[in-house]
C-alpha cells in the first residue's frame, strides 16, 4: 500500500540551476514558446515559470525525432543535455540539446494573439484584458504580476518581522466603513448589506486583540468613475497598530515597509525588474509636508490656482511629485494634516487646530498611493464626531464596542496594490497592473 508523506520530489530543473548540471542530462517542463527552423536543426524556445530557455533540436543529438504535431503553446517536458557558452560580453549562457520531448498537452487551436514577441505590440488594452488568461503568458505581461507578488510579499514579510498579525476581515458588512454612497448594496437573505469599502472598522477592533495587525485583501468602491487610476475592486494592503506615540509612527512603519519591498524587488525579482526596465527607487528617508504648506508651494512655485482648498487634484499631486524630486531628492513625500472635512469620521483631529487632522497621504512620483493617520480612540470623542458627521452612533454598536471597553492610541493606513504597481512600472493605466480588472464596464473574464 502506498502512503502519502507530503514530500513532492522535483524531477525537473530550473534554468537558474543549469550551472550545476553543465554537461549533464536534465528534464525541464514548460510551454513551447517559439520554434525557429534552420537548415539541419531548429531552435525551440521553452517558456517556464520565469524563464525563456533556448533548446536546440538536431537529429545527431539522440535517436529522438521531432513530432510534427508539436506546435507553439504545446505543454511539454524536454529531456536534454545542458551546454554552456559565452556571449559577446563574456557571460556564461546555457542551452539545452534536445534528447526527447514528452507531450503533455497540445493546443486545440492557435492563440488569438501573438504572445511570443518581447511585448504585445499593436494590441489594444481592451483586447489584452479580454484575453487576459493567455495574454499573461507573454513574458513581460507575466513579469508585471511577479513584481506585484514581490510587493505584497515584501509588505507581509516586513510586518511579520515587526510583530504584526495577519488578519482576515469580512467583505459583507452591515455598513460602509467610509460612509457616503459609494458602497455596493447586496440583498442578503432579505436584508440590505454592503461590500466592504475597507477593513477599517475590523482592523481597529483587532488592534484591541493583537496590538498590530495587517491584511492584504480586496475592497470595493461603487464609484461611477472611468479613469486610468481607479478600479471598483482592488487589493488594499492595510495595517493598523496600537500604542502609538503619534501618527508619525505609522509613517515610519510605512517607510520601513517600502524600503524592504524595494530591496526585495532588486534582489529576488531582479529578472523581472530587468525585463521591464523598472525604475526601483532608493529610499533612505521620506520628507513630510503639511497640507496647507503644500498648497502654498503649488500656488507660489507653480503659479497654479487650486480649485479645492480641502484636497488635491491630480495636477497638484504631479506638481508635488516634481517638487519632492527636484527640491528634496525624493520619489516620495508624505502630505500631512489634511482638513477634517475631507477625512473619515474615525480620523483624529489635530488638538492644536481641529480644522485639520493627524492624517497623511503618501505621494509616489506625483501619485497618491496611501492614505492613513491616527484614529480616535476615546469613546466619547468618537461618538461626538459621529454625530457631527450626521451619523447615528447606535448603528455602530459593534464598532464602538472597541472604544467603549478601552482602546489604545492607534492608527493605520491602506496602500492600493495595483496603483503602486502601475506607477512603479511607469504604466498609464491601472488596469495594466490588474490581473482581472473590475470597473464600471468590465466584469469578465
C-alpha positions as CSV (number, residue, x, y, z in Angstrom):
1,X,0.0,0.0,0.0
2,X,1.3,3.4,-0.9
3,X,1.4,6.2,1.7
4,X,1.3,9.9,1.1
5,X,4.1,11.5,3.0
6,X,3.7,15.2,1.9
7,X,7.1,15.2,0.1
8,X,7.0,16.2,-3.6
9,X,10.2,15.3,-5.2
10,X,11.1,17.7,-8.1
11,X,12.1,15.8,-11.2
12,X,12.7,18.9,-13.4
13,X,15.4,21.6,-13.3
14,X,15.1,25.4,-13.3
15,X,17.3,27.5,-15.6
16,X,19.0,29.1,-12.5
17,X,20.4,25.7,-11.6
18,X,21.8,24.9,-15.0
19,X,25.3,25.8,-13.9
20,X,25.2,22.8,-11.5
21,X,24.3,20.5,-14.4
22,X,26.7,21.7,-17.1
23,X,27.2,18.8,-19.5
24,X,24.6,16.6,-17.8
25,X,21.2,15.3,-18.9
26,X,18.2,17.1,-17.2
27,X,14.5,17.5,-17.6
28,X,12.7,20.8,-17.9
29,X,8.9,21.3,-18.2
30,X,7.1,24.2,-19.8
31,X,5.4,25.6,-22.9
32,X,6.9,25.7,-26.4
33,X,7.1,29.5,-26.8
34,X,8.6,29.6,-30.2
35,X,10.0,27.3,-32.9
36,X,12.6,28.6,-35.4
37,X,13.5,26.1,-38.1
38,X,17.0,26.4,-39.5
39,X,18.9,24.3,-42.1
40,X,19.5,21.0,-40.4
41,X,18.5,22.0,-36.9
42,X,15.8,24.0,-35.0
43,X,15.8,26.4,-32.1
44,X,13.0,25.7,-29.7
45,X,12.3,28.3,-27.0
46,X,10.8,26.8,-23.9
47,X,8.9,29.0,-21.6
48,X,8.9,28.1,-17.9
49,X,7.5,29.9,-14.9
50,X,10.1,32.7,-15.0
51,X,12.5,32.0,-17.9
52,X,12.8,31.5,-21.6
53,X,15.2,28.6,-22.2
54,X,16.9,28.1,-25.6
55,X,16.7,24.5,-26.7
56,X,18.3,23.1,-29.8
57,X,17.0,20.1,-31.8
58,X,19.2,18.3,-34.3
59,X,19.0,14.6,-35.3
60,X,22.6,13.9,-34.3
61,X,21.9,14.7,-30.6
62,X,19.9,11.5,-30.0
63,X,17.6,8.9,-31.5
64,X,14.6,11.2,-30.9
65,X,12.8,12.5,-34.0
66,X,10.8,15.7,-33.9
67,X,7.0,15.1,-33.6
68,X,5.2,17.1,-36.3
69,X,2.2,17.6,-34.1
70,X,4.3,19.8,-31.8
71,X,3.4,23.5,-32.0
72,X,3.8,26.7,-30.1
73,X,1.9,26.6,-26.8
74,X,2.3,22.8,-26.5
75,X,2.9,21.8,-22.9
76,X,5.9,19.5,-22.8
77,X,8.7,18.0,-20.7
78,X,12.1,18.3,-22.5
79,X,14.9,16.0,-21.7
80,X,18.3,17.3,-22.9
81,X,21.9,18.0,-22.2
82,X,22.9,21.3,-20.6
83,X,25.6,23.0,-22.7
84,X,27.3,26.3,-21.8
85,X,28.8,29.0,-23.9
86,X,30.0,32.6,-23.6
87,X,28.2,35.6,-25.0
88,X,30.0,38.6,-26.5
89,X,30.3,40.2,-23.1
90,X,31.9,37.1,-21.7
91,X,28.9,36.0,-19.7
92,X,28.0,32.3,-19.4
93,X,24.8,31.2,-21.1
94,X,23.2,27.8,-21.2
95,X,21.1,26.0,-23.7
96,X,19.6,22.5,-23.9
97,X,20.4,20.0,-26.6
98,X,17.1,18.1,-27.0
99,X,17.2,14.3,-26.5
100,X,13.5,13.8,-26.0
101,X,10.2,15.7,-25.9
102,X,7.3,14.3,-23.9
103,X,4.0,15.9,-25.0
104,X,1.8,16.7,-22.0
105,X,-0.9,18.6,-24.0
106,X,-1.5,20.2,-27.4
107,X,-3.4,23.4,-28.0
108,X,-6.8,22.8,-29.6
109,X,-6.3,25.9,-31.9
110,X,-3.7,28.7,-32.4
111,X,-3.7,31.6,-29.9
112,X,-5.9,34.6,-30.9
113,X,-2.9,36.9,-30.3
114,X,0.8,36.6,-30.8
115,X,2.4,36.3,-27.3
116,X,5.9,35.2,-28.2
117,X,7.2,38.7,-29.0
118,X,9.0,40.8,-26.5
119,X,5.8,42.7,-25.8
120,X,2.2,42.7,-27.0
121,X,2.7,45.3,-29.8
122,X,-0.3,46.9,-31.6
123,X,-2.8,45.2,-29.4
124,X,-5.3,47.3,-27.6
125,X,-5.6,47.2,-23.8
126,X,-9.2,46.1,-24.1
127,X,-8.2,43.1,-26.2
128,X,-5.4,42.2,-23.8
129,X,-7.8,42.3,-20.9
130,X,-10.4,40.3,-22.8
131,X,-7.8,37.6,-23.4
132,X,-6.0,38.0,-20.1
133,X,-5.6,34.3,-19.3
134,X,-3.4,33.8,-22.4
135,X,-2.1,37.4,-22.7
136,X,-0.3,37.0,-19.4
137,X,1.8,34.2,-20.9
138,X,3.8,36.9,-22.6
139,X,7.0,37.2,-20.5
140,X,6.6,41.0,-20.0
141,X,2.9,40.7,-19.1
142,X,3.7,37.9,-16.7
143,X,6.6,39.8,-15.1
144,X,4.2,42.6,-14.1
145,X,2.5,40.3,-11.8
146,X,5.6,38.7,-10.4
147,X,6.6,42.3,-9.4
148,X,3.2,42.6,-7.8
149,X,3.8,39.4,-6.0
150,X,7.0,40.8,-4.7
151,X,5.3,44.0,-3.4
152,X,2.7,42.0,-1.5
153,X,5.3,39.5,-0.3
154,X,7.6,42.3,0.9
155,X,4.7,44.0,2.8
156,X,3.8,40.8,4.5
157,X,7.3,39.8,5.4
158,X,8.3,43.2,6.8
159,X,5.2,43.3,9.0
160,X,5.5,39.7,10.2
161,X,9.1,40.6,11.2
162,X,7.8,43.6,13.2
163,X,5.2,42.0,15.4
164,X,2.1,42.2,13.2
165,X,-0.6,39.5,13.0
166,X,-2.2,38.8,9.6
167,X,-6.0,39.0,9.8
168,X,-9.0,38.1,7.7
169,X,-11.9,40.5,7.8
170,X,-15.4,40.0,6.3
171,X,-16.2,41.6,2.9
172,X,-20.0,41.5,3.5
173,X,-20.8,44.2,6.1
174,X,-23.7,45.9,7.8
175,X,-22.5,49.3,6.9
176,X,-19.8,51.1,4.9
177,X,-16.6,51.9,6.7
178,X,-16.1,55.3,5.0
179,X,-19.7,56.3,4.9
180,X,-21.2,58.0,1.8
181,X,-22.9,56.5,-1.1
182,X,-20.0,54.7,-2.8
183,X,-20.9,51.2,-1.5
184,X,-22.2,48.2,-3.3
185,X,-25.5,47.1,-1.9
186,X,-26.5,43.5,-1.7
187,X,-29.7,41.6,-0.9
188,X,-28.5,39.3,1.9
189,X,-31.4,36.9,2.6
190,X,-33.9,39.8,2.5
191,X,-31.6,42.3,4.3
192,X,-29.6,45.1,2.8
193,X,-25.9,44.7,3.4
194,X,-22.8,46.2,1.7
195,X,-19.5,45.1,0.2
196,X,-16.6,46.3,2.2
197,X,-15.0,49.6,1.2
198,X,-12.2,48.9,3.7
199,X,-11.3,46.6,6.6
200,X,-11.1,49.7,8.7
201,X,-13.7,49.0,11.4
202,X,-12.5,45.5,11.9
203,X,-8.8,46.2,11.9
204,X,-9.3,48.8,14.6
205,X,-11.2,46.3,16.7
206,X,-8.5,43.7,16.3
207,X,-5.8,46.2,17.5
208,X,-7.5,45.6,20.8
209,X,-6.7,41.9,20.5
210,X,-3.3,41.7,18.7
211,X,-1.9,45.2,19.0
212,X,-0.5,45.2,15.5
213,X,-2.5,43.8,12.5
214,X,-2.4,43.8,8.7
215,X,-4.4,42.4,5.8
216,X,-3.9,42.1,2.0
217,X,-7.4,41.7,0.5
218,X,-9.9,43.1,-2.0
219,X,-12.1,46.1,-1.2
220,X,-14.9,47.6,-3.2
221,X,-15.9,51.1,-4.2
222,X,-19.2,51.8,-6.1
223,X,-17.9,54.9,-7.8
224,X,-19.1,55.8,-11.3
225,X,-15.6,56.7,-12.5
226,X,-13.9,55.6,-15.6
227,X,-10.4,56.9,-15.2
228,X,-7.0,55.4,-15.7
229,X,-6.2,55.3,-12.0
230,X,-9.4,53.9,-10.4
231,X,-11.0,50.5,-10.1
232,X,-14.2,49.3,-8.5
233,X,-12.4,46.3,-6.9
234,X,-8.8,46.5,-5.9
235,X,-6.4,44.9,-3.5
236,X,-5.7,47.0,-0.4
237,X,-2.6,46.4,1.8
238,X,-3.8,47.6,5.2
239,X,-2.1,47.9,8.5
240,X,-3.2,49.1,11.9
241,X,-1.0,49.4,15.0
242,X,-1.8,50.3,18.6
243,X,0.0,52.0,21.5
244,X,1.5,54.6,19.1
245,X,3.0,57.9,20.3
246,X,1.6,59.7,17.3
247,X,0.7,59.3,13.6
248,X,4.4,59.7,12.8
249,X,4.8,56.1,14.0
250,X,2.6,55.0,11.1
251,X,4.6,56.9,8.6
252,X,7.8,55.4,10.0
253,X,6.4,51.9,9.7
254,X,5.4,52.5,6.1
255,X,8.8,53.9,5.2
256,X,10.4,50.8,6.6
257,X,8.0,48.6,4.7
258,X,8.7,50.4,1.4
259,X,12.4,50.1,2.0
260,X,12.1,46.4,2.5
261,X,9.8,46.0,-0.5
262,X,12.1,47.9,-2.9
263,X,15.2,46.0,-1.7
264,X,13.3,42.7,-2.2
265,X,12.4,43.6,-5.7
266,X,16.0,44.4,-6.5
267,X,17.2,41.0,-5.3
268,X,14.6,38.3,-5.6
269,X,12.9,39.8,-8.6
270,X,15.9,41.1,-10.5
271,X,14.9,39.2,-13.6
272,X,11.5,40.9,-13.8
273,X,13.0,44.3,-12.9
274,X,15.5,44.0,-15.7
275,X,12.9,42.7,-18.2
276,X,10.5,45.6,-17.5
277,X,13.3,48.1,-17.1
278,X,11.6,49.1,-13.9
279,X,13.0,52.2,-12.1
280,X,13.1,50.9,-8.5
281,X,13.5,53.9,-6.1
282,X,16.2,54.2,-3.5
283,X,14.7,55.0,-0.1
284,X,16.6,56.4,2.8
285,X,14.1,58.6,4.4
286,X,10.8,60.3,3.2
287,X,10.2,64.0,3.7
288,X,6.9,65.3,5.1
289,X,5.0,68.5,4.2
290,X,1.8,69.9,5.8
291,X,-1.3,70.1,3.7
292,X,-1.5,74.0,3.7
293,X,2.2,74.3,3.2
294,X,1.9,72.1,0.1
295,X,-0.9,74.3,-1.2
296,X,1.3,77.3,-0.7
297,X,4.1,75.7,-2.8
298,X,1.6,74.8,-5.5
299,X,0.4,78.4,-5.7
300,X,3.8,80.2,-5.4
301,X,6.3,77.8,-7.1
302,X,4.0,76.5,-9.8
303,X,1.7,79.6,-10.2
304,X,-1.3,77.3,-10.1
305,X,-4.7,78.3,-8.6
306,X,-6.3,75.3,-6.8
307,X,-10.0,74.7,-7.3
308,X,-10.4,73.0,-4.0
309,X,-8.6,74.1,-0.8
310,X,-9.6,70.9,1.0
311,X,-8.0,68.3,-1.3
312,X,-5.6,67.9,-4.2
313,X,-6.4,67.3,-7.8
314,X,-4.2,65.1,-10.0
315,X,-2.3,68.1,-11.4
316,X,-1.4,69.2,-7.9
317,X,-0.2,65.8,-6.9
318,X,2.1,65.8,-10.0
319,X,3.4,69.2,-9.0
320,X,4.2,68.0,-5.5
321,X,5.9,64.9,-7.0
322,X,8.1,67.2,-9.1
323,X,8.8,69.4,-6.1
324,X,9.8,66.4,-4.0
325,X,12.2,65.1,-6.6
326,X,13.8,68.4,-7.5
327,X,14.0,70.1,-4.1
328,X,14.1,67.2,-1.7
329,X,15.7,64.5,-4.0
330,X,12.9,62.0,-3.1
331,X,10.5,60.0,-5.2
332,X,8.1,60.0,-2.2
333,X,6.6,62.7,0.0
334,X,4.2,62.5,2.9
335,X,1.5,65.2,2.9
336,X,0.1,65.6,6.5
337,X,-2.7,67.4,8.3
338,X,-5.5,67.1,5.8
339,X,-8.6,69.1,6.5
340,X,-11.1,67.4,8.9
341,X,-14.0,67.8,6.4
342,X,-12.1,65.6,3.9
343,X,-11.2,62.7,6.2
344,X,-13.4,59.9,7.6
345,X,-15.3,60.0,10.9
346,X,-12.7,57.9,12.7
347,X,-9.8,60.2,12.0
348,X,-8.4,62.1,15.0
349,X,-8.4,65.9,14.8
350,X,-5.3,67.8,15.4
351,X,-5.6,69.1,19.1
352,X,-3.8,72.3,18.1
353,X,-6.2,73.0,15.3
354,X,-9.3,71.0,14.9
355,X,-9.9,72.1,11.3
356,X,-7.1,69.7,10.4
357,X,-6.4,66.1,11.2
358,X,-3.5,63.9,12.3
359,X,-3.6,62.2,9.0
360,X,-1.5,61.8,5.8
361,X,-1.3,60.7,2.2
362,X,1.9,59.3,0.6
363,X,2.6,60.5,-2.9
364,X,4.9,58.5,-5.1
365,X,6.3,60.3,-8.1
366,X,3.2,62.5,-8.1
367,X,0.5,60.0,-7.4
368,X,-1.3,59.2,-4.1
369,X,-0.7,55.6,-3.2
370,X,-1.5,55.7,0.6
371,X,-4.0,57.2,3.0
372,X,-3.5,56.9,6.7
373,X,-3.4,58.5,10.0
374,X,-4.2,58.4,13.7
375,X,-7.7,57.2,14.8
376,X,-9.9,58.4,17.6
377,X,-9.6,56.0,20.5
378,X,-11.7,57.8,23.1
379,X,-15.3,56.5,23.2
380,X,-17.0,59.9,23.9
381,X,-14.9,61.7,21.3
382,X,-15.8,59.1,18.7
383,X,-19.5,59.3,19.4
384,X,-19.4,63.1,19.3
385,X,-17.6,63.1,15.9
386,X,-20.1,60.6,14.5
387,X,-22.9,62.9,15.5
388,X,-21.1,65.9,14.0
389,X,-20.8,63.9,10.7
390,X,-24.6,63.2,10.7
391,X,-24.2,59.6,11.6
392,X,-26.2,57.5,14.1
393,X,-23.8,56.0,16.7
394,X,-26.4,53.4,17.7
395,X,-26.0,51.8,14.3
396,X,-22.3,51.2,15.1
397,X,-22.6,49.5,18.4
398,X,-20.2,46.7,17.5
399,X,-17.6,49.1,16.2
400,X,-17.9,51.3,19.3
401,X,-17.5,48.3,21.5
402,X,-13.8,48.6,20.8
403,X,-13.8,52.2,22.1
404,X,-16.2,51.7,25.0
405,X,-14.2,48.9,26.7
406,X,-10.7,50.5,26.3
407,X,-8.8,51.3,23.1
408,X,-5.1,52.3,22.9
409,X,-3.9,55.2,20.8
410,X,-3.7,53.7,17.4
411,X,-3.5,54.4,13.7
412,X,-3.0,52.8,10.3
413,X,-3.0,53.1,6.6
414,X,-4.1,51.4,3.3
415,X,-2.0,51.1,0.1
416,X,-3.5,50.3,-3.3
417,X,-1.5,47.4,-4.6
418,X,-2.4,47.8,-8.2
419,X,-1.9,51.6,-8.2
420,X,1.6,51.2,-6.6
421,X,2.5,48.5,-9.2
422,X,1.2,50.7,-12.0
423,X,3.3,53.7,-11.0
424,X,6.4,51.7,-10.1
425,X,6.4,50.3,-13.6
426,X,5.6,53.6,-15.4
427,X,2.2,52.5,-16.7
428,X,-0.5,55.0,-17.6
429,X,-3.5,52.8,-16.7
430,X,-4.0,50.9,-13.5
431,X,-5.7,48.1,-15.5
432,X,-2.3,47.2,-16.9
433,X,-1.3,46.3,-13.4
434,X,-4.5,44.4,-12.5
435,X,-4.9,40.7,-13.4
436,X,-8.6,40.8,-13.9
437,X,-9.9,44.4,-13.6
438,X,-13.3,45.2,-12.3
439,X,-14.6,48.6,-13.3
440,X,-17.9,50.1,-14.5
441,X,-17.5,48.5,-17.9
442,X,-15.8,45.1,-17.1
443,X,-16.8,42.1,-15.1
444,X,-15.1,39.5,-17.3
445,X,-13.1,37.4,-17.8
